[in-house]
Amino acid sequence: MAPHRQLDLDRFLPYRLSVLSNRISSSVAEIYSEHFQLTITEWRVMAILGRYPDLSANEVAQRSAMDKVAVSRAVARLIDAGRLTRGMHDDDRRRSVLRLSAEGMRIYDQIAPLALDFERQLLGDMTEEERALLFRVLDRLDELELKVEAAKTIHG
C-alpha cells in the first residue's frame, strides 16, 4: 500500500491566506471592537455600505464573500443599534436596500482613517513595487477564484 501524501500547510496557499487573514482581522478588530463595540462582520458590512450605499444584504454578502446568515445577523444588530437604515430601492419597490445612518456614517468616518493607518503600518516596509505586485497577485487569484466558481455553477 502506497503511503498517503502529506499536506504541508506551510506551503499550502489557502491555509496560509486564511491564517494571515485571521491574524490581520483580529489585530484590526481590536480597534473597532473596543472603541465602537463592533464585530468584524458588522464593521465589514459598514465598510462596504460606506463605499457602496444602497445594497441589499445579499449584495453585501456577495461583495464580501461572507456568509449570508452572518451578514443578515450583523445587519439586524446594526439596524437595532441605529447604525444602518433600511429603505426601498428606487427602481424596484420590492427590494430593500441598506445605507449607513448618520450615526453609522459618524462611526465610519472615525474608523476608516484608523483602518487606513493600520494598512500603512502593515505595508510600511514594502516598496511601491512590492505593494503593486502584491495587489496584482491578489487580483489574479481573485480572477482565478471567480472562474472556478463559475465552472462549479455550470457543471453542477
N, C-alpha and C positions, 0 to 999 in steps of 0.2 A: 504494500500500500504506500502510495506516494505521500510525503509529508504535506500538510496544508501550508498555503502561503501565509506568511505573516504580514500584517498591515502595519507599516512603520508610520505611526501617527505624526511623528516629527517631520515627515516628508509628504504627508497626505494633505493636499491643499484645502479641501472642505473643512477638515478638522482645524487646521491652522487658522483659516479665516474665521471660523466660529469662535475659537478661543480668543483670538485678537479682538474680534468684535465685542465679545462679552467683557473683556478687560477694559476696553476703551469706554463702552457704555456704562460700566459700573463706576468708572472714575468720573465721568462727566455727570452721571446721575446724582452724585453727591451734591453737586451744585444746585440742581433744581429740586432735589428731594428735601434737603434740609431747609432751604430758604423759601421754597414755593409750594411745598407739600404736593409734589407731582411724582407720579410713577414714570418709568421710562416710556411706557406705551402712551400715557397721557401727554408727555412732552412731545413725542413723535407726532401724535395727532395734531397738537397745537402748531408744531413747526411746519407741518405740511399745509395746514389751513392758513398759516401766516403767509406762506408763499403762494398757495393756490386756493383762494377762498371759493366758497360755493361748490364744494364737492360733496357727494353723498358719502355715507360711512363706507359703503362698498368701494367707492373710488379711492378713498383714503387707504383702505386695506390693500387694494391692488397696487397703488402707487408705492406703498411702503413694504409690500410683501409680508405684512403682519397678518396674523390670524384674524378672521372676520369677527369671531366671538370676542376676542380680546379688544379689538377696536370698538365694537359695539358697547362693551362694558366701560371702556375708557370714555367714550363719547357720552354715555349716560352720566357718569361721575362728573365730567366737565360741564355738562348742561346743569346738573344739580348744583354745582359749585358756582354757577354764573359765569363760567369762563368761555362757554360756547353758546351760540344760539342756533336754533333750527328754523329754517324757513322753507318756502316753496320755490322751486325752480321757476324762473321767469317764463320759459317756453313750455314747460311740462308741469302743470299744477299737481300731478300725481307724485312727483318726485321731490323728496325733501333734500335740502342741502344744508350744509353746516358752514358756520363762519365764526371767527373769534368775536366775542363780545367786547365791549370797551375794557372790561376788566381783563379778559383774555389777551387783548392787544397790549395792555399795560405790562402784563407779565412777559409776554413775548418780547416786547421792546427791552426788557431788562435781561432776559436770558440769552437772546440772540448774540449780543456782544460778548457775553461770557463764554458762550459756545465757540464763537469765532476765535476768541483769545486762547481757549483750550486747544483748538486746532492749530493755531500758530505755534504754541508751545510744543505740541506733539510733533509737528513737522519742522520744528526750529532748526535742526542740524542738517536738514536736507537742502541740497542746492535746488535752484529753479528747474534744472534739467531732471533731477531725480523726482521732484514733485510732478512734473509734466509726464514723465514715464510712468509713475505710479498711477496717475489718473487715466492714462491711455490703457494700461493693463487692466485696471478695474472696468473701464468702459468696454474693453474687448471681452472680458469674462462675462459681463452683463449681457452683451450681444449674444454670446455663445449660449448662455443660460436661456435666453428668450427663444433661441432656435430649438433647444432641447425641449422646452415646454410646448412649443408649437408642434413639434414632431410627436410628442406624447398625445396631444389632443387629436391629431389627425389619425394616429394609429391605435387610439383607444387604449 
